[in-house]
Amino acid sequence: MNVKSQWSEKPDLTKRFLFLFLAAVAIMLLLLLRLWYLQVISAERFQQLSEKNRIRYIPISAPRGPVYDRDGHLLVDNRPSFSVSVMRQDVSDRDELLERLSEYLEIPAEDLFHRWEAGQKFPYYRPVPLAEDISREQLERVQENSVDLPGVLIDVQPLRSYPFEDVAAHVFGYLGEITEEQLRSGDYRDYRSGEYVGKSGLEKKLESYLKGKDGQRLLEVDVRGKELRVLRVQEPEPGNRVFLTLREDVQLAAEKALGEQAGAAVAIDVDTGEILAMASRPSFNPAMFARGISGAEWISLLQDSRHPLQNKALTGQYPPASTFKIVTALAALRAGAATAATRVDCNGRITLGRRDFRCWKRYGHGPTDLKKAMRESCDVWFYRVGLELGIDKLSEMALELGFGNALGFDLGGEKSGLVPTRGWKRARFNAPWYHGETVNTSIGQGFVLATPLQLATMTATVANGGTLLRPRIIKKVESWDGKILLESEPEVLHTVEFEANDLEIVQNSLEAVVNEPHGTGWAARLDQVKVAGKTGTAQVIRRRADDEEPDEDGIPYRFRDHALFVAYAPAEDPRIAVAVIVEHGEHGSTTAAPVARSILQAYFGLPEDRVSPVNGYPGD
């Protein structure tokens, strides 16, 4: 039989075979085209995808910029620390991995699970941090068992280091993990989730200068995520260097002198406004925040009744007490309400209406002029002069000397204090001003409030002849190649106009407070340098009766008076002014004045010793 004739006799079969043939050819062409597309057109893309499966980009955190004092002494630095993180895509059994890590790191497994879950916000290619600043022993255990820990990475990270621990902690501030809100704000474009940023103090104020530029490592890894070799390293660039106006020795002396007492001390250069020391106690160790503060540590700080997180030098608002008598005296002399020779017979009290206003000395100081009133802190003299002066002129002088408004401190965060006026009381209480309130204000009690920074600035203004300078603590910011990025200069806020003789009268009386017999500031006296100053004791609660003599040993701590002292030195050519407050320290003469003395000893390079206020009064 002829095959050709058979096909010709069956045209449907011929068409069907031809269709199948063409279909097979088309399929082959499609396969060839796909193969060509994969091998030629998409070769580079698939090469990159392949490399992603075996290449890791590991960020290298840049060290934050170091902080120095005015003389170049290191105050804040960085130290290397070991951290543990994990690449999620290399982990097949999360629970098993975290259980093993919990055993090796001696960290509760639930803490590691929490860190894992928190890390879900990171991009998938980013390592999830599980533990920071691990010990050498923990590191060795993880390394020895690395074969059973797929995807686990150990990195060396720079960690903020504080050589003096809690010294000047409120100035430096602390770090914290960047929030989602901050990331969305647009102010942190170069930041990643999980990074630490300044949350307070200097760390926050100079964040843009202190933050460095991160680097990265390009690693080749095996299928279990273990490092095979380093392909490329981009080194990080550290943050810039910051120099403060602080003097290390003066700062350390202030912190040591305050010790465990709650309070604050500020030392300031009277000619420039530069802060030489700023201490607030109790303090905290910023290293807790740098490594990641625990919940228990955070709650402990928040619940501490003495407020260790508060910078009392800037935000503590206290009655200035008898240190305010400097303001009253200057205002009275300017207004003609008193002269150096104005005499008041102090019998221990004055009476207004049905109320007695007592002097601190129960039976009075007898005939008293301005110098004696300041030296022995006679309240009655200032009551009488304050009534003659009036609240309007008294408040005017207080405002001129820097009270009642924020001074524009370069770290920010300061409180304004309060200078009461008739208008303020009307707006606040819808009530008129009374003479008794003038009496209280004249000795720094009642409504008037001030911060330690304001007290130091006022004292510096009196010392330098009337120039009110903006206090500042940042001296300069410098790049590693020596380029000045930021530098501060003295800034005059305004000049207080004094009659030369009036200022001299007050300055002489302040010298008497410290250097003459019966002066309340005797405990601040130095043999080598003449000190001028003023004590203060701020009443915390009102006594139940004017005749009640307090039993100091029986008064609960929270009800005890605050102790204050302000000073400048040398009295004849002032260079430094100091303000000290010791919360519930009871007497400025015996508690705050010795702190100021220690600060002045450090400033002038004098040997540290103690002086007993045998010729001074125990209170004021």
Phi and psi in degrees as a GROMACS rama.xvg file:
@    title "Ramachandran Plot"
@    xaxis  label "Phi"
@    yaxis  label "Psi"
@TYPE xy
-84.6427  119.198  ASN-2
-66.5204  -39.9623  VAL-3
-60.0204  -39.7828  LYS-4
-68.3548  -32.4734  SER-5
-65.1204  -40.9086  GLN-6
-67.4395  -38.0145  TRP-7
-69.8435  -27.8631  SER-8
-78.2961  -13.2993  GLU-9
-125.822  76.6257  LYS-10
-63.3446  -30.8026  PRO-11
-64.9079  -39.0919  ASP-12
-65.4366  -37.2486  LEU-13
-64.1456  -42.58  THR-14
-65.3146  -38.5156  LYS-15
-66.3267  -41.4516  ARG-16
-64.7346  -41.6786  PHE-17
-64.2004  -38.3985  LEU-18
-64.3339  -43.7918  PHE-19
-64.3541  -38.9032  LEU-20
-62.9865  -47.4222  PHE-21
-64.9402  -36.4486  LEU-22
-63.7383  -41.7788  ALA-23
-63.672  -41.8953  ALA-24
-62.4707  -42.3748  VAL-25
-62.4883  -42.299  ALA-26
-61.8481  -43.2607  ILE-27
-61.8755  -41.6917  MET-28
-63.0017  -42.0253  LEU-29
-62.2602  -41.7362  LEU-30
-63.1687  -42.4199  LEU-31
-64.4119  -42.0205  LEU-32
-63.2191  -40.8142  LEU-33
-64.6773  -42.6864  ARG-34
-62.4964  -40.0794  LEU-35
-65.8548  -38.7336  TRP-36
-64.8145  -44.2477  TYR-37
-69.3912  -39.9272  LEU-38
-83.0818  -28.1753  GLN-39
-111.708  -60.6966  VAL-40
-65.4565  -46.1146  ILE-41
-99.8663  15.6859  SER-42
-60.5384  -45.0521  ALA-43
-65.3593  -40.9809  GLU-44
-62.7344  -46.8413  ARG-45
-70.2827  -25.9333  PHE-46
-63.9107  -42.773  GLN-47
-65.1225  -41.6284  GLN-48
-62.1801  -38.795  LEU-49
-64.7159  -41.6365  SER-50
-65.7597  -33.2809  GLU-51
-62.7798  -27.259  LYS-52
-77.2366  -15.9629  ASN-53
-128.152  -0.413912  ARG-54
-121.304  136.312  ILE-55
-122.955  136.834  ARG-56
-100.501  109.133  TYR-57
-106.246  117.077  ILE-58
-67.5147  145.296  PRO-59
-113.581  112.6  ILE-60
-66.3868  136.326  SER-61
-82.1733  140.222  ALA-62
-65.5134  140.422  PRO-63
-71.2494  155.636  ARG-64
-64.1424  143.078  GLY-65
-75.0861  161.767  PRO-66
-123.08  133.193  VAL-67
-123.192  161.59  TYR-68
-84.1166  -175.1  ASP-69
-63.162  -25.4904  ARG-70
-100.683  9.71333  ASP-71
86.8714  12.1813  GLY-72
-80.313  132.358  HIS-73
-71.4751  126.248  LEU-74
-110.357  -35.9024  LEU-75
-136.335  133.54  VAL-76
-138.463  -165.188  ASP-77
-131.315  150.492  ASN-78
-132.63  153.797  ARG-79
-73.8238  141.178  PRO-80
-139.937  151.542  SER-81
-96.0487  134.577  PHE-82
-127.238  154.673  SER-83
-116.451  128.741  VAL-84
-137.555  174.299  SER-85
-142.284  141.417  VAL-86
-91.9885  114.034  MET-87
-62.0228  -34.5997  ARG-88
-69.5741  -13.3687  GLN-89
-96.4824  2.51648  ASP-90
-105.88  122.292  VAL-91
-95.6509  -29.8315  SER-92
-129.943  93.2003  ASP-93
-61.0671  -48.4944  ARG-94
-60.5845  -43.5307  ASP-95
-64.2848  -42.1109  GLU-96
-61.8318  -46.841  LEU-97
-69.2333  -31.7381  LEU-98
-64.8012  -41.6235  GLU-99
-65.1452  -44.3909  ARG-100
-61.7307  -36.9539  LEU-101
-59.7151  -39.4537  SER-102
-68.969  -45.2785  GLU-103
-71.9619  -35.3322  TYR-104
-91.7014  -11.3848  LEU-105
57.737  43.3227  GLU-106
-119.576  134.548  ILE-107
-53.1279  137.25  PRO-108
-60.0384  -33.9164  ALA-109
-65.7455  -30.8295  GLU-110
-66.5155  -40.4  ASP-111
-68.9842  -37.3326  LEU-112
-62.7826  -40.538  PHE-113
-62.8263  -42.5566  HIS-114
-65.1023  -37.6602  ARG-115
-61.3894  -47.1347  TRP-116
-65.1049  -39.0562  GLU-117
-63.9204  -28.3149  ALA-118
-77.8463  -3.99058  GLY-119
-67.1979  -17.186  GLN-120
-75.7169  -16.3739  LYS-121
-76.6311  153.662  PHE-122
-57.1661  151.857  PRO-123
-63.9135  -26.0624  TYR-124
-82.4441  -6.94367  TYR-125
-88.558  137.004  ARG-126
-64.9356  144.699  PRO-127
-96.0343  118.726  VAL-128
-70.3213  133.534  PRO-129
-114.207  -33.4056  LEU-130
-154.593  138.444  ALA-131
-119.351  153.374  GLU-132
53.3566  50.5978  ASP-133
-76.4585  158.912  ILE-134
-78.8966  168.31  SER-135
-61.9529  -38.5175  ARG-136
-65.3975  -43.5433  GLU-137
-62.1311  -40.8179  GLN-138
-59.8159  -45.89  LEU-139
-63.8784  -39.7519  GLU-140
-63.8888  -40.6545  ARG-141
-66.5089  -42.6614  VAL-142
-65.4139  -40.2673  GLN-143
-65.0755  -27.2845  GLU-144
-111.373  23.6413  ASN-145
-62.5116  -27.2441  SER-146
-64.3389  -25.2617  VAL-147
-97.3597  10.7356  ASP-148
-127.139  70.1171  LEU-149
-62.3586  136.299  PRO-150
82.7264  -4.83812  GLY-151
-82.6453  131.688  VAL-152
-118.205  144.769  LEU-153
-118.291  123.093  ILE-154
-124.258  154.391  ASP-155
-98.1784  120.26  VAL-156
-118.553  144.176  GLN-157
-73.9999  132.945  PRO-158
-123.456  134.888  LEU-159
-57.0967  133.559  ARG-160
-124.952  138.14  SER-161
-124.084  96.9504  TYR-162
-56.5496  -30.6566  PRO-163
-104.341  17.2898  PHE-164
56.5292  -105.899  GLU-165
-91.148  5.04203  ASP-166
-69.0867  129.023  VAL-167
58.3344  26.3248  ALA-168
-59.1728  -37.3996  ALA-169
-71.5101  -26.2753  HIS-170
-71.8122  -48.0256  VAL-171
-69.1871  -36.4561  PHE-172
79.365  -164.698  GLY-173
-142.516  166.891  TYR-174
-103.582  157.836  LEU-175
-156.047  160.576  GLY-176
-66.7229  136.994  GLU-177
-62.1754  140.533  ILE-178
-92.738  162.225  THR-179
-62.9451  -35.8567  GLU-180
-62.6058  -41.7461  GLU-181
-64.6133  -40.3981  GLN-182
-63.9745  -34.5952  LEU-183
-80.3931  -15.5156  ARG-184
-69.5384  -22.2381  SER-185
91.7778  -10.0934  GLY-186
-85.2995  -7.15373  ASP-187
-128.311  51.8107  TYR-188
-64.1421  -32.0377  ARG-189
-93.1526  15.851  ASP-190
-105.482  156.606  TYR-191
-117.258  156.65  ARG-192
-56.927  139.067  SER-193
93.8431  -13.3193  GLY-194
-72.767  156.083  GLU-195
-101.136  138.048  TYR-196
-132.123  163.706  VAL-197
-67.5602  132.119  GLY-198
-109.183  -18.592  LYS-199
-158.439  168.102  SER-200
59.0604  -149.22  GLY-201
-60.5313  -38.5734  LEU-202
-59.3412  -35.4911  GLU-203
-80.8376  -45.0221  LYS-204
-61.1671  -40.7954  LYS-205
-109.995  30.5226  LEU-206
-52.7075  -45.6222  GLU-207
-65.9072  -26.0352  SER-208
-87.906  -35.6008  TYR-209
-78.2729  -29.5311  LEU-210
-71.7109  133.315  LYS-211
-91.8962  -171.956  GLY-212
-107.759  119.433  LYS-213
-65.5412  150.929  ASP-214
-108.172  -165.772  GLY-215
-158.6  156.583  GLN-216
-115.123  135.422  ARG-217
-102.974  112.663  LEU-218
-113.55  147.904  LEU-219
-102.01  130.231  GLU-220
-124.697  163.286  VAL-221
-89.672  -173.196  ASP-222
-65.7882  -18.8802  VAL-223
-94.6572  5.36161  ARG-224
82.8958  10.3481  GLY-225
-83.9163  140.904  LYS-226
-67.1812  129.938  GLU-227
-100.387  -47.1179  LEU-228
-161.579  160.038  ARG-229
-93.5296  122.109  VAL-230
-88.3664  -38.9084  LEU-231
-160.44  147.062  ARG-232
-130.078  126.593  VAL-233
-106.542  110.769  GLN-234
-69.0549  142.698  GLU-235
-74.5305  159.271  PRO-236
-111.11  119.908  GLU-237
-67.2134  160.036  PRO-238
-68.6092  170.186  GLY-239
-76.2168  162.166  ASN-240
-88.5051  134.378  ARG-241
-115.049  131.321  VAL-242
-114.423  128.817  PHE-243
-100.837  166.665  LEU-244
-82.8565  -7.08576  THR-245
-59.8906  151.185  LEU-246
-110.306  121.789  ARG-247
-52.8549  -46.7632  GLU-248
-66.6367  -36.0619  ASP-249
-71.2581  -39.9225  VAL-250
-62.3685  -45.6931  GLN-251
-62.9868  -38.1659  LEU-252
-65.3086  -40.5296  ALA-253
-63.4987  -45.0398  ALA-254
-64.0396  -44.0917  GLU-255
-65.4062  -41.2162  LYS-256
-66.7347  -38.2351  ALA-257
-69.1714  -37.858  LEU-258
58.9056  -129.359  GLY-259
-88.0335  -0.368703  GLU-260
-74.0475  144.181  GLN-261
-80.9914  136.351  ALA-262
158.518  -159.791  GLY-263
-153.93  155.988  ALA-264
-142.241  137.706  ALA-265
-131.547  131.069  VAL-266
-119.856  136.541  ALA-267
-138.416  143.171  ILE-268
-74.8369  122.029  ASP-269
-70.6081  -19.7417  VAL-270
-97.5651  -16.0839  ASP-271
-124.726  -18.8488  THR-272
80.8765  6.8145  GLY-273
-74.2394  133.633  GLU-274
-79.4363  122.654  ILE-275
-93.4519  -26.7595  LEU-276
-156.595  141.987  ALA-277
-145.97  104.671  MET-278
-118.087  141.431  ALA-279
-135.825  128.464  SER-280
-126.492  149.292  ARG-281
-68.0999  163.361  PRO-282
-116.714  -167.338  SER-283
-146.066  163.184  PHE-284
-96.5204  111.948  ASN-285
-61.1034  -17.1404  PRO-286
-61.9185  -27.2344  ALA-287
-59.3117  -39.6827  MET-288
-76.8401  -35.178  PHE-289
-64.071  -36.6061  ALA-290
-88.0208  -9.52703  ARG-291
103.737  96.638  GLY-292
-70.0891  140.78  ILE-293
-79.4915  162.159  SER-294
-60.5817  -40.0627  GLY-295
-66.2058  -39.9214  ALA-296
-65.5641  -40.8634  GLU-297
-65.0658  -44.8488  TRP-298
-63.3687  -39.4053  ILE-299
-61.0226  -40.988  SER-300
-67.7359  -41.8881  LEU-301
-68.1817  -34.3267  LEU-302
-89.638  -4.2994  GLN-303
-67.9348  120.731  ASP-304
-66.5543  -15.346  SER-305
-96.178  4.86004  ARG-306
56.4284  66.0664  HIS-307
-66.6358  -20.0195  PRO-308
-82.822  -12.6708  LEU-309
-83.637  130.379  GLN-310
-83.065  93.3834  ASN-311
-65.3155  -23.6016  LYS-312
-65.0695  -29.3814  ALA-313
-104.861  -35.9188  LEU-314
-113.814  -8.33161  THR-315
-74.3827  123.162  GLY-316
-115.162  114.325  GLN-317
-126.283  152.428  TYR-318
-61.7399  127.437  PRO-319
-70.7398  -11.7366  PRO-320
54.2723  -142.114  ALA-321
-69.4655  -12.4715  SER-322
-63.82  -22.9963  THR-323
-73.4274  -12.5383  PHE-324
-63.6238  -22.4367  LYS-325
-60.8835  -43.6738  ILE-326
-64.8286  -46.5852  VAL-327
-61.0319  -43.5768  THR-328
-63.4468  -45.7918  ALA-329
-64.2502  -40.5457  LEU-330
-66.1561  -40.2943  ALA-331
-67.7192  -40.4071  ALA-332
-65.8208  -42.5031  LEU-333
-63.2141  -42.4957  ARG-334
-81.5275  -8.96695  ALA-335
79.8386  12.742  GLY-336
-76.4805  -13.7032  ALA-337
-159.222  160.042  ALA-338
-129.156  176.751  THR-339
-60.8908  -26.8798  ALA-340
-93.2477  -3.39608  ALA-341
-57.5649  123.443  THR-342
-112.971  137.014  ARG-343
-127.493  135.783  VAL-344
-88.3198  105.572  ASP-345
-90.1154  114.343  CYS-346
-107.581  13.752  ASN-347
105.078  -7.02989  GLY-348
-170.878  161.845  ARG-349
-127.065  158.678  ILE-350
-119.618  128.242  THR-351
-122.859  117.036  LEU-352
60.6101  -123.156  GLY-353
-101.324  10.7195  ARG-354
-120.337  137.86  ARG-355
-95.9588  136.298  ASP-356
-109.919  114.995  PHE-357
-88.5022  153.003  ARG-358
-87.1717  154.914  CYS-359
-63.7544  -28.1056  TRP-360
-90.3539  113.129  LYS-361
-51.7131  -45.3971  ARG-362
-102.601  12.018  TYR-363
86.677  172.415  GLY-364
-104.992  -2.66724  HIS-365
73.2709  -158.923  GLY-366
-59.9174  127.527  PRO-367
-138.21  130.714  THR-368
-103.676  -174.276  ASP-369
-61.2104  -47.6177  LEU-370
-60.9616  -45.3518  LYS-371
-65.9792  -38.8125  LYS-372
-61.4877  -40.8489  ALA-373
-73.718  -44.2333  MET-374
-61.1139  -43.5728  ARG-375
-103.761  4.35911  GLU-376
56.7545  49.5383  SER-377
-71.9788  116.973  CYS-378
-69.7668  -39.8467  ASP-379
-61.6156  -40.3239  VAL-380
-56.9144  -44.4557  TRP-381
-74.9495  -29.8111  PHE-382
-58.32  -51.7674  TYR-383
-63.9601  -45.3773  ARG-384
-67.8441  -37.1222  VAL-385
-62.9159  -40.9113  GLY-386
-64.7994  -38.9343  LEU-387
-67.397  -36.5989  GLU-388
-73.1749  -48.286  LEU-389
91.6722  153.171  GLY-390
-67.1307  -31.5714  ILE-391
-63.8683  -49.0513  ASP-392
-72.3513  -33.0662  LYS-393
-64.9557  -45.6989  LEU-394
-65.539  -36.3249  SER-395
-60.117  -45.281  GLU-396
-65.5718  -40.5077  MET-397
-60.5789  -43.3796  ALA-398
-65.2031  -39.7169  LEU-399
-63.3034  -32.585  GLU-400
-86.9934  8.70374  LEU-401
101.272  2.52427  GLY-402
-84.2692  156.953  PHE-403
85.2986  -6.04826  GLY-404
-143.558  150.661  ASN-405
-63.9778  142.221  ALA-406
-90.1652  -4.07041  LEU-407
80.1257  31.0362  GLY-408
-53.8675  136.659  PHE-409
-69.0139  -17.2221  ASP-410
-84.9128  -14.1502  LEU-411
73.769  -176.43  GLY-412
81.4804  7.98604  GLY-413
-84.726  150.548  GLU-414
-88.9239  160.237  LYS-415
-92.7024  -11.5461  SER-416
67.2456  -163.867  GLY-417
-152.166  126.965  LEU-418
-113.59  108.844  VAL-419
-73.2621  143.847  PRO-420
-135.627  171.019  THR-421
-60.0414  -45.1276  ARG-422
-63.0279  -40.4454  GLY-423
-61.2904  -45.9799  TRP-424
-65.8451  -38.1831  LYS-425
-62.8624  -43.2614  ARG-426
-70.812  -35.0195  ALA-427
-83.003  -42.2896  ARG-428
-119.506  -3.99575  PHE-429
53.0474  48.0939  ASN-430
-142.372  154.08  ALA-431
-76.3508  168.169  PRO-432
-88.274  139.732  TRP-433
-114.27  155.256  TYR-434
-60.1693  -36.9604  HIS-435
-60.4053  -31.1129  GLY-436
-73.2751  -31.4981  GLU-437
-65.6219  -41.6591  THR-438
-57.2993  -48.6637  VAL-439
-63.0871  -43.9516  ASN-440
-63.5268  -33.9466  THR-441
-63.0298  -21.6724  SER-442
-112.847  19.4286  ILE-443
75.4337  25.34  GLY-444
-115.032  -170.112  GLN-445
77.734  -131.664  GLY-446
-80.6844  -23.5409  PHE-447
-65.7177  135.965  VAL-448
-135.915  148.33  LEU-449
-147.692  153.618  ALA-450
-93.5041  157.188  THR-451
-56.0011  -34.8348  PRO-452
-63.7934  -41.2328  LEU-453
-66.1212  -38.4786  GLN-454
-63.3615  -42.5918  LEU-455
-65.2636  -40.7841  ALA-456
-66.9507  -41.5216  THR-457
-59.3302  -45.0796  MET-458
-63.0488  -40.9839  THR-459
-64.0875  -37.1785  ALA-460
-65.7636  -42.108  THR-461
-65.2886  -38.51  VAL-462
-68.9089  -38.2031  ALA-463
-90.9075  2.2486  ASN-464
99.4775  6.62843  GLY-465
121.338  7.8309  GLY-466
-92.8117  113.261  THR-467
-88.0243  111.204  LEU-468
-101.647  145.549  LEU-469
-71.7591  123.66  ARG-470
-70.5072  141.731  PRO-471
-147.868  153.527  ARG-472
-128.407  -14.85  ILE-473
-91.9666  117.739  ILE-474
-86.8276  -52.1607  LYS-475
-165.407  160.727  LYS-476
-120.835  131.658  VAL-477
-132.427  135.757  GLU-478
-74.6335  169.476  SER-479
-70.9938  -17.5656  TRP-480
-95.1472  11.4505  ASP-481
90.7177  5.47707  GLY-482
-78.1759  130.802  LYS-483
-79.8443  116.957  ILE-484
-96.1088  -27.5658  LEU-485
-155.22  136.312  LEU-486
-149.507  135.885  GLU-487
-101.916  153.421  SER-488
-130.473  155.911  GLU-489
-57.0586  138.906  PRO-490
-130.41  120.104  GLU-491
-85.2688  121.596  VAL-492
-77.2887  -47.0997  LEU-493
-171.688  172.1  HIS-494
-112.761  129.286  THR-495
-89.1361  124.212  VAL-496
-84.8287  116.948  GLU-497
-118.145  147.411  PHE-498
-70.2646  131.596  GLU-499
-52.6558  -41.4677  ALA-500
-67.136  -37.0041  ASN-501
-62.4203  -46.558  ASP-502
-64.016  -40.3025  LEU-503
-62.9626  -39.5833  GLU-504
-59.6189  -46.7307  ILE-505
-68.1933  -42.1188  VAL-506
-62.2129  -41.3954  GLN-507
-63.5724  -37.8792  ASN-508
-68.0495  -32.699  SER-509
-70.9671  -32.637  LEU-510
-64.0605  -39.2005  GLU-511
-64.668  -32.6926  ALA-512
-56.1304  -37.6944  VAL-513
-97.313  -31.9999  VAL-514
-110.125  -12.6322  ASN-515
-103.073  154.523  GLU-516
-55.6846  143.56  PRO-517
72.3316  4.99898  HIS-518
-71.3236  135.777  GLY-519
-72.5381  -15.1405  THR-520
-100.215  21.4281  GLY-521
-54.2553  -32.9064  TRP-522
-68.2388  -8.65045  ALA-523
-100.534  1.48102  ALA-524
-68.0601  142.068  ARG-525
-124.125  138.961  LEU-526
-71.2686  -35.0039  ASP-527
-86.1175  -24.9828  GLN-528
-134.197  132.317  VAL-529
-80.689  126.4  LYS-530
-109.15  139.628  VAL-531
-114.399  140.334  ALA-532
-166.515  -178.826  GLY-533
-149.982  131.841  LYS-534
-86.9794  165.988  THR-535
-158.512  144.623  GLY-536
-132.435  111.109  THR-537
-93.9331  120.347  ALA-538
-69.9201  129.27  GLN-539
-87.969  -42.2455  VAL-540
-130.604  152.532  ILE-541
-77.1301  138.755  ARG-542
-68.0418  150.069  ARG-543
-67.8735  -28.2456  ARG-544
-146.799  146.509  ALA-545
-63.3108  -28.4289  ASP-546
-88.0202  -0.885127  ASP-547
-73.9077  124.55  GLU-548
-94.5806  120.868  GLU-549
-70.1963  138.505  PRO-550
-92.2155  97.6239  ASP-551
-60.8041  -35.2817  GLU-552
-68.1408  -24.3061  ASP-553
-96.0745  -0.962828  GLY-554
-82.7458  127.007  ILE-555
-56.7851  148.009  PRO-556
-50.8949  -45.549  TYR-557
-68.6848  -13.6403  ARG-558
-102.373  -2.30323  PHE-559
-74.7373  151.626  ARG-560
-65.9314  153.197  ASP-561
-83.6872  146.483  HIS-562
-107.438  131.636  ALA-563
-130.133  153.156  LEU-564
-156.33  135.466  PHE-565
-123.578  149.515  VAL-566
-159.593  161.997  ALA-567
-143.961  159.395  TYR-568
-162.16  156.226  ALA-569
-63.9118  148.142  PRO-570
-61.227  -34.445  ALA-571
-83.0208  -19.8422  GLU-572
-150.986  74.9871  ASP-573
-61.0607  138.535  PRO-574
-125.138  -28.946  ARG-575
-135.23  140.934  ILE-576
-121.915  146.218  ALA-577
-133.967  141.988  VAL-578
-131.229  133.911  ALA-579
-132.287  136.45  VAL-580
-132.539  131.718  ILE-581
-114.664  113.084  VAL-582
-62.5783  129.052  GLU-583
56.9272  30.5255  HIS-584
-83.6304  -6.92973  GLY-585
77.5926  -49.0479  GLU-586
-137.385  125.617  HIS-587
-63.3284  -32.9302  GLY-588
-68.1286  -36.1268  SER-589
-105.01  -14.6831  THR-590
-114.234  -48.619  THR-591
-84.3801  -38.199  ALA-592
-59.4128  -41.7056  ALA-593
-63.0414  -30.0057  PRO-594
-65.7037  -45.81  VAL-595
-61.6775  -38.452  ALA-596
-60.312  -42.9735  ARG-597
-62.9924  -38.8318  SER-598
-64.7886  -43.1  ILE-599
-67.1543  -37.9832  LEU-600
-59.2963  -43.4673  GLN-601
-65.3994  -41.7826  ALA-602
-62.3389  -43.2003  TYR-603
-90.0547  3.46424  PHE-604
68.3758  33.4442  GLY-605
-93.3552  150.573  LEU-606
-64.2598  141.124  PRO-607
-76.712  129.346  GLU-608
-149.059  -177.975  ASP-609
-122.836  147.991  ARG-610
-126.122  137.693  VAL-611
-93.4696  127.263  SER-612
-76.1199  58.6758  PRO-613
-67.1302  -28.4987  VAL-614
-99.8113  4.83021  ASN-615
-102.569  170.349  GLY-616
-87.4362  148.37  TYR-617
-73.9282  -17.2233  PRO-618
-145.578  -179.777  GLY-619
